[in-house]
Amino acid sequence: MTDSLLYDSAKVSKIFIPLDPNNQSASFVLKVQENMDTLNIFYRSTFYLVSYTCGFSNNFTVDYINYTKHNLNSIEILNEDVFAEDTETGEHIRVYF
């Protein structure tokens, strides 16, 4: 995925971060006012067969996260397993400012 602006709002409390099945890491910049933090997520991707009609999908396992601490205090991995086919969107990572 190319660089893009995912969110542009002062009142965001939850964000959805896309993971690329063709890579093993994803980096994001979180900007609050003039301060920026970089969030690097390292993960593994596993292909699995959904059905012969639908084809394949991905599951991800978040291994670890590193980040800068300009605005961020800490990050907690709540659920390391991210299932692409889940219809319920759960919270996997919590960011503390």
Phi, psi and omega in degrees: 000138180280166178298139179201165176269116182271319183223141177219074183208144178276349185244038180271127177247339176225141176230153175252120184254118180284138175251139183265120180293346180269001180231171178246006177205158176219140180238140181222147177252126176253118183247123175239114187055242182261353182267138180237143173235146176254131181246118179247118181252126179250130189210167173245146180242136179233127175275145173214155181276119176284304175193168179293332178283314184277331181093213186256157174220182183238146164243149180236148173235117180282119181274309178196167181226134169239158188199159174272164186237047175283309175251331185281137176267308179199168177225138180237131174273112182274323180214111185285342182265122180244115181259120185296330184271359178297131176276339177268124179271110181262171178267125183250325183228135177243130181252128178252130179258000000 
